């Protein structure tokens, strides 16, 4: 009986860790209808999305707040987390490094993303590529 207790405890711990490691994707907001042309909308105009011509600039403090945030693919899958930003002297982001794949921190691969390949939105980075394409990104030495 004493020999089975550690085995049972280890198996229970592994099963619990797997349950906590699962993530869910947030529900998409409900579709809204556009007001008729005769009505004037009082809502503020949406901010334009960042484009390649608009450089993403981060201070040291702001860059640190993005580390370990989730990275999602264009098809809505959580593919990893932000590991680091490479910036030039003015603070302009030149690369994003993300750890993708793996399980509980094991088997992750650090990849390089150019600013045109991602957007920082809310509390996550959203890639312009699918989860399958993310697996083929150039690797970076840690």
C-alpha positions, 0 to 999 in steps of 0.5 A, a space after each residue: 500500500 505504501 508503494 502505491 501512494 507516491 504513484 497515485 499522488 504523482 498521477 493525480 498531480 499530473 492530471 490536475 496540472 493538465 486541467 489547469 494548463 488548458 485555456 479557452 478562447 474568449 467569446 467574440 463580441 456579438 455582431 452589431 448593426 450599423 445605424 441608418 444613414 439618417 441617424 447621427 452616431 455619437 460614438 467616437 470614431 474607432 482608432 485606425 489599426 497600426 500599419 507598417 507605416 506607423 512604427 510601434 514604439 515602446 518604452 522600457 517600462 511598456 515593453 516589460 509589461 508585455 512580457 509573458 502575455 499571450 500570443 494568438 494566431 490569426 485563426 484564434 489559437 493561443 500559440 505561446 507567449 511574448 518573450 522579448 522585444 528588440 528595439 532600436 535606439 529610439 524605442 521603435 520595435 524591430 522584432 518580437 520574440 515569442 516562445 511557441 509550442 511546448 507544454 508547461 514550459 517544456 519544448 517551447 521554441 523561441 521565434 522571431 516576428 517582424 512588426 508587420 507580422 503582429 499587432 498588440 491588442 488589449 492583453 495579447 499579441 495577435 499574429 497575421 498568420 495561422 498557428 500552422 504557419 507560426 511553427 515555421 517562423 525563424 528560430 532564435 537562440 535563447 
